[in-house]
Amino acid sequence: MAGTNTGYGMDLLRFATAGSVDDGKSTLIGRLLLDSKAIFEDQLEAVEATSEAKGYDYTDLALLTDGLRSEREQGITIDVAYRYFATPNRKFIIADTPGHVQYTRNMVTGASTADLGLVLVDARQGLTEQSRRHAVILSLLRVPHLVLAVNKMDLVGFDQTVYEKIYAEFTQFATKLNVPDLEVIPISALQGDNVVTRSENMPWYSGPTLMHHLEHVHVASDRDLIDARFPVQYVIRPKSDEFHDYRGYAGQVAGGILKPGDEVVVLPSGMTSKIAKIDLFDQEITEAFPPMSVTVHLEDDVDVSRGDMIARVKNAPSPSQDIDAMICWMTTTPLQPRQKLAIKHTTRTGRALVKDIQYRLDVNTLHRDQATNELGVNEIGRVTLRTTVPLLCDPYSKNRTTGSFVLIDEATGVTVGAGMING
Amino acid sequence: MTQTHSDYRLSQLDQLEAESIHIFREVAAEFEKPVLMFSGGKDSIVMLRLAEKAFYPAKIPFSILQVDTGLDFPEVMETRDRWVARLGVNLVVASIDDAIKNGIIPDAAKISRNRLQIPTLLNAIEEHGFTAAFGGGRRDEEKARAKERVYSHRDEFGQWDPKNQRPELWSLYNGRLHEGEHMRIFPISNWTELDVWDYIGREDIEIPSIYYSHQRRVFERDGMLMSETPLNPLRDGEVVEERTVRFRTCGDITLTGCVESTASTIAEIIDEVAVARKTERGATRGDDRFSEAAMEDRKKEGYF
């Protein structure tokens, strides 16, 4: 419809923030939301009234983000909260995660869907164990863009040498990680320096403001547009007179570009066919790419069902029942060898047996503890699994969709682990 | 054939749509008996549109469920009936009046109908054996919702335990249930109010006429403009006058206020929403104003 194009061309950036209240994370998020007018008057008024009732002499913007009663009572962020704001060019989804080590699983959750990770450090304290851990987790989850915001520059007199020292220390640490893109920005979330507007107090800094960077960081190339991967989610068979012979395979493209005429293989059966056509609702389209949800039709009447994967004949993942992965454990009963769990990978579900825990990774020091034989809650380690069904997977470093899985406790039904496949 | 995007980029609205369609298909594949909770409001209409697209050209493979409060706007019911007829989908109505008549819930004249929706809804879910119920909740609406999962687990009493939610990573949703439990599914979690309007405009779909500017006889109560209706008797000092208004949400006619507005097209509504300084719930929903944790408390009990 003409004239209603406010959001159409807009791009999307999902980013995860990590840090504790002390780092000024809530103040920073509050400022991003306030300055982009994503906070409404009634929300601000409610927070002002609560701050006053609690006897604070400032408006506690953390009250905006701490949504659960228990969080407000304890004054800490426990869970991942999702926030939304938009500028004329981009919509932003923030996964706001708690920073403490006992909430590592929440940070892993927030980072799993993020294009960019924002780590906050207090300029007075420099890099801490916590900020290193946040960078390690973002790197493990293959969040392609990292921003280190050196906050509270106002409290160190906007001193360039403080910034330079943290910058040097962090870039040195980051060489041990997988950080394809790094930006280090000196800010004062409280006073607004380099958040949305360029700071007059730091003429020595010539890089972008935080908002400018968030608005312009290039994320379109982060997807894999080479290796076609289409996990079949649902088979559409209308059983109506009008669409009597219609048989379409519905799913969300996980990698590469699919086109009518492409020679494809259906895994795990290995049957080959060609793509006859691709539907997007009532339209036929010429190509499908991530993250489109489409319906694919094949020329031949091959047997395809949920859990199968359509890939290119000459570029398909090799089905495997022996899985080597980094696992973040998320429940209080530890993960141990010989344990049996349900596993969900793309649209495929099966069972997994824990063969071996190779090592536990110390997320603060990157030290590999090979003596361990279990993973406790919030711990990350390298694990070998044997699955009942072959997984049609890629290394997580190549594809975050076909390289990830979750582990589910079969008795409680709870999600207990998050896995990233090595290779 | 339609040429898609030569630079392989999807607009954010297309990305949201793809994510929501993925969720609908995932639920249809993994749950025995899903149902879509339909209020007739704009969010549930967007859900219905997404479900239509997710399964096209097949019909939507589940029923839609509406809780009839007896206090719904007639315009909303008319729109509902046209959508149901067009899609050929099965409609289940759970009526609060029937639930009172059948002794399922107490006839407490003093309790707001909003509260009575909860036991009526839970009873309908149990009676029909629904294992998953789609809701139109968005995380931008309210801060308790900001932390809710897309798949939100409910115990055998229909309750939500916010401190004990399952981690939800990537686009891997965990739909495991025990006997008697069900899952609430929020396929438009990541949409904002503006996204919903953009989408309604783009898809050119019907929404209840009360969302557009119209003349209405209204009176002021608690700082909100309420509709004149026999269902909501005037209190002392309240004066009815005709104003040019529209509604930002569709709820119970006795609790849902309208705002003065001349916006009569989607484009004008979008312009208005873009500069709105109050949240849609804070501005016009009496039911969310009771306390800071009003939504969290109702959600724990089993609210939408």
HADDOCK unambig.tbl for C-alpha pairs under 7 A between the chains (distance, minus, plus):
assign (segid A and resid 1 and name CA) (segid B and resid 201 and name CA) 6.07 0.50 0.50
assign (segid A and resid 1 and name CA) (segid B and resid 202 and name CA) 5.49 0.50 0.50
assign (segid A and resid 1 and name CA) (segid B and resid 204 and name CA) 6.82 0.50 0.50
assign (segid A and resid 3 and name CA) (segid B and resid 267 and name CA) 6.03 0.50 0.50
assign (segid A and resid 4 and name CA) (segid B and resid 198 and name CA) 6.53 0.50 0.50
assign (segid A and resid 4 and name CA) (segid B and resid 201 and name CA) 6.22 0.50 0.50
assign (segid A and resid 4 and name CA) (segid B and resid 266 and name CA) 6.97 0.50 0.50
assign (segid A and resid 4 and name CA) (segid B and resid 267 and name CA) 4.87 0.50 0.50
assign (segid A and resid 6 and name CA) (segid B and resid 198 and name CA) 6.90 0.50 0.50
assign (segid A and resid 7 and name CA) (segid B and resid 13 and name CA) 6.88 0.50 0.50
assign (segid A and resid 7 and name CA) (segid B and resid 195 and name CA) 6.92 0.50 0.50
assign (segid A and resid 7 and name CA) (segid B and resid 198 and name CA) 6.38 0.50 0.50
assign (segid A and resid 8 and name CA) (segid B and resid 11 and name CA) 5.87 0.50 0.50
assign (segid A and resid 8 and name CA) (segid B and resid 13 and name CA) 6.24 0.50 0.50
assign (segid A and resid 9 and name CA) (segid B and resid 11 and name CA) 5.22 0.50 0.50
assign (segid A and resid 10 and name CA) (segid B and resid 11 and name CA) 5.43 0.50 0.50
assign (segid A and resid 10 and name CA) (segid B and resid 12 and name CA) 5.60 0.50 0.50
assign (segid A and resid 11 and name CA) (segid B and resid 11 and name CA) 5.40 0.50 0.50
assign (segid A and resid 11 and name CA) (segid B and resid 12 and name CA) 5.06 0.50 0.50
assign (segid A and resid 12 and name CA) (segid B and resid 12 and name CA) 5.05 0.50 0.50
assign (segid A and resid 40 and name CA) (segid B and resid 277 and name CA) 5.03 0.50 0.50
assign (segid A and resid 40 and name CA) (segid B and resid 278 and name CA) 4.89 0.50 0.50
assign (segid A and resid 40 and name CA) (segid B and resid 279 and name CA) 5.95 0.50 0.50
assign (segid A and resid 41 and name CA) (segid B and resid 277 and name CA) 5.44 0.50 0.50
assign (segid A and resid 41 and name CA) (segid B and resid 278 and name CA) 5.33 0.50 0.50
assign (segid A and resid 42 and name CA) (segid B and resid 278 and name CA) 5.52 0.50 0.50
assign (segid A and resid 42 and name CA) (segid B and resid 279 and name CA) 6.90 0.50 0.50
assign (segid A and resid 42 and name CA) (segid B and resid 282 and name CA) 6.52 0.50 0.50
assign (segid A and resid 65 and name CA) (segid B and resid 143 and name CA) 6.88 0.50 0.50
assign (segid A and resid 67 and name CA) (segid B and resid 143 and name CA) 4.47 0.50 0.50
assign (segid A and resid 67 and name CA) (segid B and resid 144 and name CA) 4.80 0.50 0.50
assign (segid A and resid 68 and name CA) (segid B and resid 144 and name CA) 5.66 0.50 0.50
assign (segid A and resid 69 and name CA) (segid B and resid 293 and name CA) 6.65 0.50 0.50
assign (segid A and resid 79 and name CA) (segid B and resid 147 and name CA) 6.78 0.50 0.50
assign (segid A and resid 80 and name CA) (segid B and resid 147 and name CA) 6.05 0.50 0.50
assign (segid A and resid 81 and name CA) (segid B and resid 146 and name CA) 5.26 0.50 0.50
assign (segid A and resid 81 and name CA) (segid B and resid 147 and name CA) 4.59 0.50 0.50
assign (segid A and resid 82 and name CA) (segid B and resid 139 and name CA) 6.78 0.50 0.50
assign (segid A and resid 82 and name CA) (segid B and resid 146 and name CA) 5.25 0.50 0.50
assign (segid A and resid 82 and name CA) (segid B and resid 147 and name CA) 6.48 0.50 0.50
assign (segid A and resid 83 and name CA) (segid B and resid 140 and name CA) 6.65 0.50 0.50
assign (segid A and resid 83 and name CA) (segid B and resid 146 and name CA) 6.93 0.50 0.50
assign (segid A and resid 84 and name CA) (segid B and resid 140 and name CA) 6.48 0.50 0.50
assign (segid A and resid 109 and name CA) (segid B and resid 167 and name CA) 6.59 0.50 0.50
assign (segid A and resid 109 and name CA) (segid B and resid 168 and name CA) 6.32 0.50 0.50
assign (segid A and resid 109 and name CA) (segid B and resid 169 and name CA) 5.10 0.50 0.50
assign (segid A and resid 112 and name CA) (segid B and resid 169 and name CA) 5.78 0.50 0.50
assign (segid A and resid 112 and name CA) (segid B and resid 170 and name CA) 5.27 0.50 0.50
assign (segid A and resid 113 and name CA) (segid B and resid 170 and name CA) 5.32 0.50 0.50
assign (segid A and resid 220 and name CA) (segid B and resid 9 and name CA) 6.65 0.50 0.50
assign (segid A and resid 233 and name CA) (segid B and resid 25 and name CA) 6.79 0.50 0.50
assign (segid A and resid 233 and name CA) (segid B and resid 26 and name CA) 6.64 0.50 0.50
assign (segid A and resid 234 and name CA) (segid B and resid 25 and name CA) 6.34 0.50 0.50
assign (segid A and resid 234 and name CA) (segid B and resid 29 and name CA) 6.15 0.50 0.50
assign (segid A and resid 236 and name CA) (segid B and resid 55 and name CA) 6.58 0.50 0.50
assign (segid A and resid 236 and name CA) (segid B and resid 58 and name CA) 6.63 0.50 0.50
assign (segid A and resid 237 and name CA) (segid B and resid 58 and name CA) 6.42 0.50 0.50
assign (segid A and resid 238 and name CA) (segid B and resid 57 and name CA) 6.13 0.50 0.50
assign (segid A and resid 238 and name CA) (segid B and resid 58 and name CA) 3.94 0.50 0.50
assign (segid A and resid 238 and name CA) (segid B and resid 59 and name CA) 6.83 0.50 0.50
assign (segid A and resid 251 and name CA) (segid B and resid 22 and name CA) 6.83 0.50 0.50
assign (segid A and resid 252 and name CA) (segid B and resid 22 and name CA) 6.41 0.50 0.50
assign (segid A and resid 281 and name CA) (segid B and resid 53 and name CA) 5.15 0.50 0.50
assign (segid A and resid 281 and name CA) (segid B and resid 56 and name CA) 5.93 0.50 0.50
assign (segid A and resid 283 and name CA) (segid B and resid 2 and name CA) 6.70 0.50 0.50
assign (segid A and resid 284 and name CA) (segid B and resid 1 and name CA) 5.14 0.50 0.50
assign (segid A and resid 284 and name CA) (segid B and resid 2 and name CA) 6.08 0.50 0.50
assign (segid A and resid 285 and name CA) (segid B and resid 1 and name CA) 5.49 0.50 0.50
assign (segid A and resid 285 and name CA) (segid B and resid 2 and name CA) 4.89 0.50 0.50
assign (segid A and resid 285 and name CA) (segid B and resid 3 and name CA) 6.04 0.50 0.50
assign (segid A and resid 285 and name CA) (segid B and resid 4 and name CA) 6.42 0.50 0.50
assign (segid A and resid 286 and name CA) (segid B and resid 1 and name CA) 6.56 0.50 0.50
assign (segid A and resid 286 and name CA) (segid B and resid 2 and name CA) 6.50 0.50 0.50
assign (segid A and resid 286 and name CA) (segid B and resid 3 and name CA) 5.70 0.50 0.50
assign (segid A and resid 286 and name CA) (segid B and resid 4 and name CA) 6.65 0.50 0.50
assign (segid A and resid 287 and name CA) (segid B and resid 4 and name CA) 6.65 0.50 0.50
assign (segid A and resid 289 and name CA) (segid B and resid 8 and name CA) 6.83 0.50 0.50
assign (segid A and resid 291 and name CA) (segid B and resid 15 and name CA) 6.72 0.50 0.50
assign (segid A and resid 291 and name CA) (segid B and resid 18 and name CA) 6.71 0.50 0.50
assign (segid A and resid 292 and name CA) (segid B and resid 18 and name CA) 5.43 0.50 0.50
assign (segid A and resid 293 and name CA) (segid B and resid 18 and name CA) 4.86 0.50 0.50
assign (segid A and resid 293 and name CA) (segid B and resid 21 and name CA) 6.60 0.50 0.50
assign (segid A and resid 293 and name CA) (segid B and resid 22 and name CA) 6.38 0.50 0.50
assign (segid A and resid 346 and name CA) (segid B and resid 172 and name CA) 6.83 0.50 0.50
assign (segid A and resid 413 and name CA) (segid B and resid 176 and name CA) 5.13 0.50 0.50
assign (segid A and resid 413 and name CA) (segid B and resid 177 and name CA) 6.43 0.50 0.50
assign (segid A and resid 414 and name CA) (segid B and resid 166 and name CA) 6.08 0.50 0.50
assign (segid A and resid 415 and name CA) (segid B and resid 166 and name CA) 5.81 0.50 0.50
assign (segid A and resid 415 and name CA) (segid B and resid 167 and name CA) 6.19 0.50 0.50
assign (segid A and resid 415 and name CA) (segid B and resid 174 and name CA) 6.94 0.50 0.50
